[in-house]
């Protein structure tokens, strides 16, 4: 007997980090409270504590996309970070 199966489409929610303008909204989006820091040259960045590993933090600069998707198996919304160019190569805006 021939059967059909349907793969649920990859639908993601995303927000572009824009520095001081929306860093609180980004923190709410990922469910973490992270510091907004400024380098000596004036460039702002969000410091994701323990993002790379238990001991390494990751600076995230404006223009970076934070995205999350619904994981049907785990019944949760994990999130990730991707540069803007790579994100829009993979996903189309709705």
C-alpha positions in Angstrom: 0.0 0.0 0.0 1.3 3.4 -0.9 1.2 6.0 1.8 1.9 9.7 2.0 3.7 11.6 4.7 3.9 15.3 5.1 6.9 17.1 6.6 5.8 20.2 8.6 7.3 23.3 7.0 10.2 25.0 8.7 8.6 28.2 10.0 10.8 30.4 12.2 10.3 33.6 14.1 13.2 36.0 14.0 14.4 39.4 15.2 17.3 41.4 14.0 19.6 42.7 16.8 19.9 46.5 16.4 22.0 47.4 19.5 20.6 49.6 22.2 17.4 50.2 20.1 16.1 46.7 20.7 18.4 44.7 23.0 15.7 44.3 25.7 13.3 42.9 23.1 16.0 40.5 21.9 16.6 39.3 25.4 12.9 38.7 25.9 12.8 36.9 22.6 15.5 34.4 23.7 14.4 34.3 27.3 17.7 35.4 28.7 18.9 38.6 30.4 22.2 39.5 28.9 24.4 42.7 29.1 24.6 45.3 26.3 28.3 46.4 26.2 30.1 49.1 24.3 33.7 48.7 22.9 36.2 51.5 23.2 35.5 52.4 19.6 31.8 52.9 20.5 30.5 49.8 18.8 27.7 48.1 20.9 27.3 44.4 21.3 25.3 41.9 23.3 27.3 39.5 25.3 25.8 36.0 25.4 27.2 34.4 28.5 28.2 30.8 28.2 26.9 30.6 24.6 29.8 28.9 23.0 30.5 26.6 26.0 30.3 26.6 29.8 33.4 28.8 29.9 33.1 30.9 26.7 30.9 33.9 26.0 30.0 35.2 22.6 29.8 38.9 21.5 26.8 39.4 19.2 27.0 42.6 17.0 24.1 44.6 15.5 22.8 43.1 12.3 22.8 39.6 13.7 19.5 37.6 13.4 18.1 35.7 16.4 15.6 33.1 15.4 13.5 30.4 17.0 11.4 27.5 15.8 8.9 25.2 17.2 10.3 21.7 17.9 7.4 19.4 17.7 9.2 16.4 19.2 10.4 18.3 22.3 7.3 20.7 22.4 9.5 23.7 22.9 11.0 26.7 21.0 14.8 26.5 20.8 16.6 29.5 19.4 19.8 30.2 17.4 21.9 33.0 16.0 22.9 33.5 12.4 24.3 36.4 10.4 21.8 38.2 8.3 23.1 37.1 4.9 23.1 33.4 5.8 19.7 33.6 7.4 18.0 35.1 4.4 19.7 32.6 2.1 18.1 29.8 4.2 14.7 31.4 5.0 12.4 33.6 3.0 10.4 36.4 4.7 6.7 35.6 5.0 
